[in-house]
Structure formats: structure tokens, C-alpha cells
């Protein structure tokens, strides 16, 4: 069974600085998707970024980028030029590409605080 | 934009009461999901559905049931609530490649 581990329950970053959130996963599959979701205090979960395992290039969305290390089963999220609005809970998620079902496995989350 | 609407934002129920949590999506997605979110445990899958009238158990289905009579609507049913079902409940809808779209959650308190 697949597992997703976020070992940092909480992180802090100064406004305008860069922060990296860690995520590791365990799977025997070769094809899968990985996601980062953001949950601000409003509780609405928002998709931040997605990575297909068969793509070697790391995904980037504006100030958000990932460092995907397939062999190490690592999928970290880098937030550049942090803003106060980035303060939220961040969840890493895994989804099988081939299972035929579309359920995700989530990590336990990392709470990011942004300091002014 | 895909929208997933959960009928209630906050609910307070007494132990033993029956609760319906409704979720509606407007993007014609086949797949819909119910998760509960608890501090330190992340999101855990209760049930999911990949088609009308189809449902599958997730990781923690005990004490819950679901109904999907129409494609756009996926209901979570707590037949007889207990205090350990106090939690945040999140509904999600999704397609093959994209990520989920979540509702804004229902915080259920059972007293």
C-alpha cells in the first residue's frame, strides 16, 4: 500500500523569503501523480501544483515549484518570495495512475506560518 | 470554474441523531469522495463513488454510509452519530488527470 509522509508538522518563513516543504512517499508503482494542496484558514482546499511521475521535468506554477526525486521517492514544494497569503496548511498527496480508481492518499500536512 | 458545494458549514448534533451531509458538483465529474480531516491525521477517505449508484469503501467507512442517486450529488450519512465522529468533513470531485476540487467543508460537532 502506498503511504505519504510529511515530517514537518509546522514551518515558519519570513515574508519574501523562500521555504521548502518536504514530502516522501512509498510505492511500488512506476506511474502515478503527486500533488500539493493548500488549505488556508477559510478551509477551502486549493490545488497548488501537480507532477506526473513519468515527467522528468519538475513542475512549476509561478512562485511554487517542486523538486521531484523519483528514485528517492521525494516530492518537496518550494515557495519563493513568500507572501502573507501563503500561510496555510499544505498537504502532499499521491494518486495512482493505473489503479483505475481515483482516490488519493494524503500526508498529515505541514502548517506554514509566514512572518511579517 | 468547477464548483463543489457542501450544504452546511457548521453542524451541531446530539449523540444518536441521524445526519445527512450533502455535496453537489457542477462539472459532470464521475468521481466523488468524502474525507474526514482530523488534526495530526490528515485526510482519511471514508467513501468514494465513480458513477451513479456506485460506491466503494475507503479507509474508514465504519459508522458511515453514502448515497449517489444523481451524478452531481453525493451524500454522506451518519445513521447514529457518536462523539468520535466530531470532525471536519470534506467532499471532493475529480476527473482522470486533474486534481480534486474540494468543497469548503462541514465542521460537525457531536455532543
Interface residues (C-beta under 8 A of the other chain):
Chain A: X6 X9 X33 X35 X37 X42 X43 X44 X45 X46 X47 X50 X91 X93 X101 X102 X103 X104 X106 X107 X108 X109
Chain B: X31 X33 X35 X40 X41 X42 X43 X44 X45 X48 X50 X56 X58 X88 X90 X92 X94 X95 X96 X97 X98 X99 X100 X101 X102 X104 X105
